[in-house]
Amino acid sequence: MKDNQLYVAFIWHMHQPFYKDPMTGLYRLPWVRLHGTKDYLDMLEIVRDFPSIRQNFNLVPSLLEQLVDYSENGATDVYLEMSRKRASDLSDDDRLFILENFFLAHWDNMIRPFPRYYELLVKRGTHIIKSDLARTTKYFTDGEFLDLQVLFNLCWIDPLFRSADPFLRMLVEKGHGFTEEEKAALLEKQTEILKRIIPAYRDMSSTGQIELSFTPFYHPILPLLCNTDISRVAMPEVRLPRMRFSHPEDAEKQIAMGIDYFERVFGFRPSGMWPSEGSVSEEVLRIASRYGVRWVATDEGVLSNSLGKRLRDPAGSLLEPRHLYRPHSFEDISIVFRDHVMSDLIGFVYSQWDAAKAAEDLIGRLLSIRNSLPEGGPHLVSIILDGENAWEHYKNDGRDFFLRLYEGLSREDRLKTITVSDFISNHCRGERLERLHPGSWINSNYGIWIGHEEDNLSWDYLTETREKLAEFQKQNPEADTEKAWKSIYVAEGSDWNWWYGDEHTTETQEEFDELFRFNLMNVFKEIGKDIPAQLYVPILRHDRGISPTLSIRGFIKPRIDGLVTSYYEWYQGAQLDVKKSGGSMHKSESLISTVYFGFDATYLFLRIDPKVLFEEFEEGIELAIVTTGPAHIKISCPVKGFEGRGEVFEKKGDAWEKVKDITDVAIRDIFEIGVSFADLHAVEKDEINLYVSIRKGTEEIERCPWRGHISINVPTPDFEAMMWY
């Protein structure tokens, strides 16, 4: 029997991307609030009862900033606003939103324990078609919607808190028939829990039982910020974005901001850093070293590639465990390497096991590792994984597993949990690596975040936007660009590209896509520049085009007089319902209701029907038709004071230059316009991409379609004849 102990470092990574919409200040997704009431605090409460257990918690500043916003500034999110509305006051759109989104929880472990909640899920349907949901809402009563509002928020409160709090315990026991007053009190309980999180981490850190580390502020892939070309080291055949992104100063800024914010929140500077997604490179560690970072963590695959040797055989067994189970160092920074197998067992496998057997298996594997190592140590096993998302897949939110695990580790003298800083300070800083492989915890490369068409497009948009901001700042050194730069740093976060490409999918991909593009839009808004049209088009491939309610069926030749002269003058054209063409943040109260479009052999025709009379529009409002291809053309008309003509502009660089006036335009009951394909620089078979923009001064107050564009192919002379076949 060996006398030496095996040290074990658990690092729980607590992270959420920055969900705040820079245009509205409203949080688009509720996951900071909901994971805040379910995961961040109970992880501490469980370990607190086992004084001999030491843990590491990695807290991402973008998460901390949002927790502070909720707990101190009264921040709110779309889901919270929907929860606060009285059930009897919910609009049809509200009811549709709730039925679509208020079952976003693990069905077996979070919904089934509440019989009423599961009953409502079955009533809605476990397999839904969004187009059918509007009809389904009519079968739900106000009382059922109120129960759904309560149960969605209640199921996201950790079972530990539900059982300990008399009011929450009463709600669980009541089960259904909730009141508006009970709902309001429940939402207040959420805020109370959120307010306890940061003080609890601060207090427990002061005891030494836990160590707190950080990640660069908005969770960027640091090596790609330094130079996107570095991805070729691990992926020589990767297709890179059209434009190279190379801004190591941004990587440095994200680290500096992260450390500074961490210090403001907790009162000390952290020693350790989990680089976003375990993504490291030699340049990144050199930057981190300048900021006093003493240790970082990444995955065993990075170590294998750095050493140039396989660590495991094809069956997954370690060939030379002594390499993995000790720190290494580069640029005076210690590096601990994640045991991929052990970490993934907790993250993805043990949730399906009996809690006691899972804990017993993990401890048994640790003892087997200890027995496989040579005498002399010390040795460290690093188990690193997401500290929030795995537990909803466990019964009782993982509490049963943790109780068994911590009890077993507390009794086992051959194993000792330790913080990373304590290990490198008291035992071993690590043998120096001659080379550090650039890679992440996934496949030892950056393939999740670059290489796919959608990933590369997002990098190009980021690069172009950043260049415009840097150019503006150079030309206007006195301008306040702080908010614009914040939007750039948010857009550099890894989470947007996590959902681009084919690797991952989620019910809220559209939200992530819009948040990325909204942050880039906000840069242009902050510096007073026109927002590039492409930023309104989804990066998600399946979501780029907007299909009309009715398609073009033949040539049309409407009379351009601003009146519905005849039903048949637009009959062969296409029709787009404005309400149905909007994105998830499309305004509920639109100024226009329907857009019609069509053509003959030489002219494109558009008709816009207002939701209110044009004479009721505010002074100064302009209505514009804007094309983004094949040329950038804008045809603008004032709604009030209309003088029977529209102005045609063409974009040259960043400026719109007037080209001509056109008179085939009218504004009376409706807006009608005819513009030649020649004026749009379009020829046969060209695809014209356009949108309708309503502006007041420099502010765009409405766009249709909000997400994407209307696509029209210039017809050939035989188009109409072909439509008869």
Secondary structure, 3 states (H helix, E strand, C coil): CCCCCEEEEEEEEECCCCCECCCCCCECCCHHHHHHHHHHCHHHHHHHCCCCCCEEEEECHHHHHHHHHHHHHCCCEHHHHHHHCCHHHCCHHHHHHHHHHCCCCCHHHHHCCCHHHHHHHHHHCCCCCHHHHHHHHCCCCHHHHHHHHHHHHHHCCCHHHHHHCHHHHHHHHHCCCCCHHHHHHHHHHHHHHHHHHHHHHHHHHHHCCEEEEECCCCCECHHHHHCHHHHHCCCCCCCCCCCCCCCHHHHHHHHHHHHHHHHHHHCCCCCEECCHHHCECHHHHHHHHHCCCCEEEEEHHHHHHHHCCCCECCCCCECCHHHHCCCEEECCEEEEEECHHHHHHHHHHHHHCCHHHHHHHHHHHHHHHHHHCCCCCCEEEEEEEECCCCHHHCHHHHHHHHHHHHHHHHHCCCEEECCHHHHHHHCCCCEECCCCCCECCCCCCCCCCCCCHHHHHHHHHHHHHHHHHHHHHHHCCCCCCHHHHHHHHHHCECHHHHHCCCCCCCCCHHHHHHHHHHHHHHHHHHCCCCCCHHHHCCCCHHHCECCCCECCCCCCCCCCCCCCCCHHHHCCCEEEECHHHCCCCCCCCCCEEEEEEEECCCEEEEEEEECCCHHHCCCCEEEEEEEEECCCEEEEEECCCCCCCEEEEEEECCEEEEEEEECCEEECCCEEEEEECCCCCCCCCCEEEEEEEEEECCEEEEEECCCCEEEEECCCCCHHHHHCC
